[in-house]
Amino acid sequence: MRGSPLGLTVLSLLHMRPLHPYGIQRLIKQWGKDEVVNVSQRASLYRTIERLLDAGLIAVLGTGRDQQYPERTTYEVTDAGRAATREWLRQMLAAPRAEYPEFPAALSFSMMLLPREVEADLTARAGQVRDRLAELGAAEEQSRRLGLPRVTTLEDEYRRAVLTAELDWLDAVTADLRSGALTWDFETLAALAAASS
């Protein structure tokens, strides 16, 4: 089985103690890991658990029923799962993988809009990035007050660095759009594309 961020998260949480899917999802949200791992669809968590189970990386510990809740299956990590966790972590840390986020894809076709539209949209994005940076700063301060070791917040530190770089880039591009240093005309670009084909 190929490693995935959600698979790695499930295995890592099961290293700490056996859990049922609802407990896994709750811990992901409590620990803020939903900021770096997509668990917006509960079905994706269940599919990941099934794949890990089929691959022998986790095992069913038992099934129980609480009066207030439906029957829940509790899972535990296997020895193969422990080995896979270490292997996936090492691979994900050591080598960048091609990822295809939507923002660069949208940028590659931004010439379909007017320069003033792109400037407005990038300015709006910059505002949201500033807000996110403020949230991360507040979370960092809270972690410091709680005395959490730095290793527990490395993903936030990384996201802050990436967002800071993005904000610097957004500010530079929007300044160029406002000044007219960056501009285009769609008809001219379309004619160039037609001529090159």
Residue pairs with C-beta under 8 A, 6 or more apart in sequence:
1 7
1 51
1 52
1 54
1 55
1 57
1 84
3 84
3 87
3 88
3 91
3 92
4 48
5 36
5 37
5 38
5 92
6 37
6 38
6 39
6 44
6 45
6 48
7 48
7 51
7 52
7 57
7 88
8 85
8 88
8 89
8 92
9 28
9 33
9 37
10 24
10 45
10 48
10 49
10 52
10 58
11 52
11 57
11 58
11 77
11 81
11 82
11 84
11 85
11 88
12 85
13 19
13 24
13 27
13 28
14 24
14 58
14 75
14 76
14 77
14 81
15 77
15 82
15 85
18 61
18 74
18 75
18 76
19 27
19 74
19 75
20 72
20 73
20 74
20 75
21 42
21 45
21 46
21 49
21 72
21 73
21 75
22 69
22 72
24 45
24 49
25 39
25 42
25 45
27 33
28 34
28 37
28 39
29 39
32 139
32 156
33 155
34 40
35 155
35 156
35 159
36 155
36 159
38 44
39 45
49 58
49 75
52 58
52 75
52 81
53 59
53 60
53 75
55 80
55 84
56 78
56 80
56 81
57 77
57 78
57 80
57 81
57 84
58 75
58 76
58 77
58 78
58 81
59 75
59 76
59 78
60 73
60 74
60 75
61 74
61 75
61 76
62 73
62 74
63 71
63 72
63 73
63 74
64 71
64 72
64 74
65 71
65 72
66 72
77 85
110 118
111 184
111 186
111 189
112 186
113 121
114 186
115 177
115 182
115 183
115 184
116 177
118 177
119 174
119 177
119 178
122 170
122 173
122 174
122 177
123 170
123 174
125 170
126 167
126 170
126 171
126 174
129 163
129 166
129 167
129 170
130 167
132 163
133 160
133 163
133 164
133 167
136 156
136 159
136 160
136 163
137 160
139 153
139 156
140 153
140 156
140 157
140 160
143 152
143 153
143 156
150 157
173 182
175 181
176 182
177 183
